[in-house]
Amino acid sequence: MASGTVKVDVEGHVATLTISRPEKLNALDLDMLKALADAADEVEANANVRAAILTGEGKGFSAGGDIKAWGGMLPQEFGHAWVRQGHRIFERLATLRVPLVAALNGHALGGGLELAGVADIRLAEEQIKIGLPETGLGMVPGWSGTQRLVRRFGAQVVRRMALGGEIFTAEQARLLGMVDAVVPTGNSLAAAREYAERIAARGPAAVEIVKLMIASANGEDNGTAVEALGSILAAKTGDLKEGVASFSEKRPATFKGEW
């Protein structure tokens, strides 16, 4: 299916989300952010999906936020409509119940790198470049470049990109732990599909739980991870069945401590 400028295709147990604005190297505007949110909702609603892929159409993964989309905004509008909106949607992607594999088929710069950072696994084509060039425009990373990327890549790597303006090749990014593998030009989607199918072949409940546990250990979204795990556990107990039955039958519950 298509959701605005983000296409969603499901094959077997794997969903592929494709950012589709190739004439702008998949630079993001507000409509595309909304389309990414819709795509995340579509993946979440499909119980058959066990893994997802995020990629870009054409030669670019994502050139980041479209300067024409935010350059004329008033400061308050920029903070609320652009930065906060992007944060909410990127967090939505980062906390998908299924693992997300990014197929970096082109450069991932600024907001494009922040978008790549929401994925659990990143596979990069050998020709791409990665960086956070915002300070060269007098701007700062606004979609968790100084937050999630620090947790996932390390503070010093982010300093080099955001303060020093360093742009890394795919191989340099691999050596720094920013991408998990480098593949030949044109092979990222196929490699991502292979990796996603590897994930999908494993126990889906165990994979979902482990993703939550890792997020908690990494200091990401602790409240949601803990409450989701606790709720899943409670939902399987005999005590919950007794509590629901007693409510329906309008009688006091008789709990037996059954797990």
Phi, psi and omega in degrees: 000164177244139178233087183065241181258019174233119180270138178239120178235133179244125177230117185064233180261011185241128174259138177245122178256119182243119175286126191237080171214059190298331181293343178245022184052035177060032172297142189266136170236184185296322178297322180290324176300315178297321179295324176296320177297317179297321179296318178299318178297320180295319178296315181299325185282347183263101184294344181281342183280129180244347177202157181223154178240141175239124180212177179241151178276142177085216187269354184237145169284295170195128178280005178097199179290135180289115183302326179293336181281329183244345187300330182262006181286146171291153184309315181294317178297319179299315181294319185271307187284332185257299186291309182294321178298313179299319178301312182299318185285321177295322176296323178299317179290320181294333183253021172308145180292340179252152176299145182243127179251123178268125174260098185274092183272354179203184184303144175236096187238143178057237179299336176292322176288322176298324176292315177300329182293343179284343184284155176278328180227138179234125177243124188244138173286150191296339185270353191280164175237150183228136178183172177236085187274009191303319185295339175291344176256005185079018182242168177241155174301131187241352182248048176081022176295327178264004182240283181299318182294326175296316179295323186269329183251339185102144185296322186292323177297317180293321176303314182299322180282312188279324180268317184267351179070020181291138175247126185258146171284170179300317181292320175299319179296323177296315180295332178272358179082015181275330173234156186268337178200153175247132182235160179300155178306130179090357185254002188294321183292317178296319179294320178294321178298316179299317181291318180297322178292328175298316178296314184297337180281349181270171182299115186298322179293316179297319180297315180298317180294316180297322178300317177295319181296319179294319178300319179295315181297330182271006179075023181253121171053046184304316184300312181294317181298313182295315182291324177295313179297317179297320181292319177299316180297313181296325182294341182265000187273154173294328179299320179295317179301319179293319180297317179293318180297317181295324177295314181294325183269001178054054178220161177295144179283146175242091183278139181244008181067034183271127180272000000 
